[in-house]
């Protein structure tokens, strides 16, 4: 039997590391409360392996956690009540697992929560192409890219914006991906292109036809939009569009 505790969903909007410590602690307290009530319940023998005696917890798997709180959990072996529980059921196969979601890829959300330290840690990227340039009164210093909601989804993140562009001169501080439709996204400079060191000429940095790396707000949702992932091995973390593809992964689809 699998028991999934609450998945720390509220951890995704928190930057305070002490608050994440408390969330991890609360998760463990939730587990403790559940197991204590389960042991006291007469239906315990009905939900576990009926081939064994009525006190059997054989096959119990407890799964908790989230990516932001992953590094704040302590080993259950350090928890007295967990050791006592396992001793009472020493003959049963009981597993305890941390079940974070997108820690293998990270994304802008995890950059906000500080689960990952920098943009270079974000492995899940969406490669898009610049298909439009605009520089009029209503759309100054603006580009259009051929990746929209069907590639990124419209998941929000505390930093704002629909995604983020990653290259040597472009980041969240100077450029925003501010608009998205089903098939395209629009990005613009946050300041007019001037000689200021804080501005960027987006039209020059992203020529028509050039490839652009986008950081998704939520890599889990973005990954679900694709039927194949192209794997590169780049120790420099430059994520160059012409990087050598070393493998291709096909995800399991469906719910």
C-alpha positions as a printed NumPy array, in Angstrom:
array([[  0.   ,   0.   ,   0.   ],
       [  1.203,   3.489,  -0.804],
       [  0.438,   6.408,   1.444],
       [  1.121,   9.843,   0.002],
       [  1.162,  12.649,   2.511],
       [  0.337,  16.179,   1.465],
       [  2.884,  17.151,  -1.18 ],
       [  4.114,  20.398,   0.372],
       [  2.408,  22.399,  -2.349],
       [  2.663,  25.593,  -0.315],
       [  6.467,  25.283,  -0.379],
       [  6.564,  26.473,  -3.989],
       [  5.847,  30.098,  -3.049],
       [  8.404,  30.336,  -0.232],
       [ 11.964,  31.645,  -0.285],
       [ 12.617,  31.676,   3.453],
       [ 14.796,  28.67 ,   4.231],
       [ 13.706,  28.494,   7.873],
       [ 10.091,  28.319,   6.681],
       [ 11.032,  25.401,   4.419],
       [ 12.629,  23.716,   7.438],
       [  9.305,  24.054,   9.227],
       [  7.38 ,  22.643,   6.253],
       [  9.616,  19.569,   6.202],
       [  9.088,  19.169,   9.952],
       [  5.326,  19.512,   9.547],
       [  5.351,  16.84 ,   6.851],
       [  6.948,  14.395,   9.264],
       [  4.46 ,  15.325,  11.969],
       [  1.652,  14.63 ,   9.489],
       [  3.103,  11.185,   8.811],
       [  3.419,  10.489,  12.526],
       [ -0.18 ,  11.512,  13.187],
       [ -1.464,   9.344,  10.347],
       [  0.442,   6.231,  11.42 ],
       [ -0.642,   6.623,  15.033],
       [ -4.276,   6.833,  13.952],
       [ -3.818,   3.941,  11.533],
       [ -2.398,   1.675,  14.221],
       [ -5.351,   2.49 ,  16.445],
       [ -7.891,   1.866,  13.683],
       [ -9.685,  -1.483,  13.336],
       [ -9.549,  -1.211,   9.52 ],
       [ -5.723,  -1.368,   9.397],
       [ -5.773,  -5.112,   8.732],
       [ -8.122,  -4.564,   5.783],
       [ -5.95 ,  -2.094,   3.89 ],
       [ -2.68 ,  -3.99 ,   4.191],
       [ -1.525,  -7.452,   3.158],
       [ -4.296,  -9.795,   4.322],
       [ -2.08 , -12.845,   3.737],
       [ -0.165, -11.947,   6.857],
       [ -1.384, -11.453,  10.409],
       [ -3.79 ,  -8.648,  11.213],
       [ -1.024,  -6.384,  12.521],
       [  0.981,  -6.59 ,   9.32 ],
       [  2.089,  -3.42 ,   7.567],
       [  3.873,  -5.34 ,   4.825],
       [  4.138,  -3.31 ,   1.623],
       [  3.605,   0.082,   3.261],
       [  5.34 ,   2.834,   1.28 ],
       [  5.234,   6.36 ,   2.627],
       [  5.963,   9.052,   0.054],
       [  6.238,  12.741,   0.926],
       [  8.082,  15.847,  -0.119],
       [  8.467,  18.53 ,  -2.753],
       [ 11.393,  19.964,  -4.663],
       [ 11.666,  23.159,  -2.539],
       [ 11.609,  21.193,   0.726],
       [ 13.728,  18.263,  -0.502],
       [ 16.961,  19.426,   1.09 ],
       [ 15.265,  20.316,   4.367],
       [ 14.108,  16.806,   5.247],
       [ 16.081,  14.797,   7.758],
       [ 16.506,  11.063,   7.553],
       [ 13.573,   9.282,   9.225],
       [ 16.138,   7.115,  11.026],
       [ 16.916,  10.207,  13.116],
       [ 13.295,  10.41 ,  14.242],
       [ 12.535,   8.466,  17.474],
       [  8.864,   7.754,  16.683],
       [  9.766,   6.367,  13.235],
       [ 12.373,   4.029,  14.73 ],
       [  9.808,   2.854,  17.285],
       [  7.225,   2.255,  14.55 ],
       [  9.672,   0.196,  12.487],
       [ 10.651,  -1.847,  15.527],
       [  7.001,  -2.688,  16.18 ],
       [  6.742,  -3.931,  12.607],
       [ 10.235,  -5.299,  12.166],
       [  9.075,  -8.21 ,  10.012],
       [  7.279,  -6.024,   7.494],
       [  8.676,  -4.407,   4.391],
       [  8.141,  -0.701,   5.079],
       [  9.626,   1.91 ,   2.785],
       [  9.985,   5.642,   3.291],
       [ 10.713,   7.784,   0.248],
       [ 11.084,  11.446,  -0.559],
       [  9.103,  12.171,  -3.686],
       [ 10.132,  15.548,  -5.134],
       [  8.856,  16.413,  -8.566],
       [ 11.151,  18.339, -10.885],
       [ 14.451,  18.319,  -9.016],
       [ 16.019,  16.439, -11.947],
       [ 15.398,  19.439, -14.236],
       [ 14.581,  22.454, -12.072],
       [ 12.929,  25.575, -13.52 ],
       [ 12.208,  29.251, -12.786],
       [  9.962,  28.305,  -9.868],
       [ 12.819,  26.434,  -8.194],
       [ 15.157,  29.32 ,  -8.912],
       [ 12.772,  31.471,  -6.893],
       [ 12.575,  29.051,  -3.973],
       [ 16.399,  28.677,  -4.08 ],
       [ 16.154,  24.911,  -4.485],
       [ 18.627,  25.498,  -7.316],
       [ 21.379,  28.067,  -6.967],
       [ 21.597,  29.528, -10.468],
       [ 20.233,  29.501, -14.01 ],
       [ 22.992,  27.042, -14.959],
       [ 21.332,  24.451, -12.696],
       [ 18.163,  24.443, -14.798],
       [ 18.51 ,  21.466, -17.133],
       [ 15.035,  21.508, -18.678],
       [ 14.981,  24.027, -21.55 ],
       [ 12.678,  24.738, -24.477],
       [ 14.534,  25.652, -27.675],
       [ 12.61 ,  28.166, -29.764],
       [ 13.206,  30.286, -32.857],
       [ 12.799,  34.048, -33.317],
       [ 10.132,  34.584, -35.998],
       [  9.253,  38.262, -35.568],
       [ 10.828,  41.671, -34.86 ],
       [  8.844,  44.706, -33.721],
       [ 10.017,  48.196, -32.913],
       [  7.033,  50.507, -33.077],
       [  5.23 ,  52.687, -30.57 ],
       [  3.239,  49.844, -29.064],
       [  5.887,  47.117, -29.295],
       [  9.34 ,  48.675, -28.93 ],
       [ 12.363,  46.373, -28.885],
       [ 10.134,  43.276, -29.031],
       [ 10.565,  39.796, -30.521],
       [  8.2  ,  36.943, -31.29 ],
       [  9.22 ,  33.3  , -30.692],
       [  7.59 ,  30.15 , -32.038],
       [  6.943,  28.505, -28.67 ],
       [  3.684,  29.276, -26.922],
       [  1.324,  27.688, -24.422],
       [  1.464,  24.323, -26.197],
       [  5.2  ,  24.188, -25.455],
       [  5.445,  26.001, -22.123],
       [  1.906,  26.1  , -20.677],
       [  0.689,  29.229, -18.931],
       [  1.885,  28.26 , -15.48 ],
       [  2.63 ,  31.3  , -13.326],
       [  5.687,  31.868, -11.167],
       [  6.402,  34.437,  -8.419],
       [  8.927,  36.286, -10.616],
       [  6.207,  37.023, -13.163],
       [  6.386,  36.5  , -16.901],
       [  5.561,  33.488, -19.039],
       [  9.139,  32.143, -19.223],
       [ 12.673,  33.569, -19.324],
       [ 15.307,  33.882, -22.043],
       [ 18.781,  32.657, -21.165],
       [ 21.832,  33.915, -23.005],
       [ 24.973,  35.838, -22.07 ],
       [ 23.292,  39.272, -22.082],
       [ 19.631,  38.485, -21.455],
       [ 18.029,  37.592, -18.143],
       [ 14.968,  38.382, -16.036],
       [ 16.391,  41.732, -14.989],
       [ 16.473,  43.212, -18.499],
       [ 13.974,  41.217, -20.604],
       [ 10.509,  39.83 , -19.934],
       [  8.487,  37.236, -21.802],
       [  5.302,  39.163, -21.239],
       [  2.699,  37.635, -23.55 ],
       [  1.805,  34.201, -24.862],
       [ -0.749,  32.651, -27.184],
       [ -1.199,  29.015, -28.13 ],
       [  1.726,  28.926, -30.569],
       [  3.923,  31.989, -29.926],
       [  5.444,  34.075, -27.146],
       [  6.432,  37.734, -27.076],
       [  9.488,  39.133, -25.277],
       [ 10.509,  42.748, -24.784],
       [ 13.193,  44.758, -23.116],
       [ 12.178,  46.125, -19.739],
       [ 13.858,  49.421, -20.667],
       [ 14.284,  51.17 , -24.02 ],
       [ 17.423,  50.105, -25.898],
       [ 19.856,  52.881, -25.001],
       [ 23.463,  53.148, -24.002],
       [ 22.491,  52.249, -20.45 ],
       [ 24.303,  49.194, -19.108],
       [ 20.983,  47.886, -17.759],
       [ 19.246,  47.804, -21.144],
       [ 19.628,  45.417, -24.068],
       [ 18.944,  45.726, -27.776],
       [ 16.795,  42.643, -28.078],
       [ 16.575,  42.857, -31.864],
       [ 20.339,  42.685, -32.171],
       [ 20.813,  39.99 , -29.549],
       [ 18.08 ,  37.792, -31.044],
       [ 18.18 ,  38.131, -34.849],
       [ 15.365,  36.794, -37.   ],
       [ 15.741,  33.049, -37.422],
       [ 18.077,  32.646, -34.446],
       [ 17.524,  29.994, -31.774],
       [ 16.758,  31.025, -28.207],
       [ 16.854,  29.052, -24.961],
       [ 13.737,  29.474, -22.838],
       [ 13.57 ,  28.618, -19.145],
       [ 10.079,  27.268, -18.385],
       [  8.223,  28.415, -15.308],
       [  7.404,  24.809, -14.44 ],
       [  9.463,  22.083, -16.091],
       [  7.012,  19.297, -15.184],
       [  4.208,  20.906, -17.152],
       [  6.452,  21.895, -20.047],
       [  7.962,  18.402, -20.243],
       [  4.458,  16.943, -20.515],
       [  3.975,  18.881, -23.761],
       [  6.682,  16.956, -25.614],
       [  6.987,  13.342, -26.768],
       [ 10.79 ,  13.364, -26.863],
       [ 13.617,  14.964, -24.863],
       [ 16.994,  15.655, -26.442],
       [ 19.84 ,  15.111, -23.977],
       [ 23.105,  17.04 , -24.196],
       [ 26.234,  16.683, -22.089],
       [ 27.663,  20.164, -21.604],
       [ 29.906,  20.7  , -18.539],
       [ 30.07 ,  24.431, -19.352],
       [ 26.276,  24.774, -18.975],
       [ 26.158,  27.044, -22.028],
       [ 23.235,  25.143, -23.586],
       [ 24.347,  26.142, -27.057],
       [ 21.754,  25.441, -29.777],
       [ 24.363,  23.421, -31.696],
       [ 25.354,  21.276, -28.696],
       [ 25.869,  17.597, -29.483],
       [ 22.855,  15.43 , -28.655],
       [ 24.071,  12.351, -26.774],
       [ 20.73 ,  10.654, -26.158],
       [ 17.   ,  10.864, -26.717],
       [ 14.437,  10.058, -24.028],
       [ 10.793,   9.194, -24.652],
       [  8.602,   9.866, -21.624],
       [  5.72 ,   7.724, -20.469],
       [  2.575,   9.621, -21.417],
       [ -0.924,   9.725, -20.035],
       [ -2.428,   9.885, -16.574]])
